[in-house]
Amino acid sequence: MPPQTDPVSEELKLIIGMEEGLFPHSRSMLDPMQIEEERRLAYVGMNVGMTRAKHKLYLTYATNRLYFGTHSSNLVSRFVADIPEELVTAV
């Protein structure tokens, strides 16, 4: 019989859309309390991702995106930029 595996634990996990305007959402940008709530959600998501990823956690963003029929140029989310450099490997 094959070994049992935890269905939520995998070799790697992906968190996509880590872009300004998506995460944090553009509607939250002007409200400091909303930004902090989205920051909390981002870190909860990253923490769950790190806990469940057996080896790697990838945070991805698109520099250009077609979003509801409109092309946009994007910056990496401030939440990713806040992660200490020594913990990040750019791919």
Secondary structure, DSSP 8 states (H G I E B T S, - for coil): ------TT-EEEEEE---BTBBTTBGGGTT-HHHHHHHHHHHHHHHHHHHHHEEEEEEE---SEEEETTEEEE--B-HHHHTS-GGG----
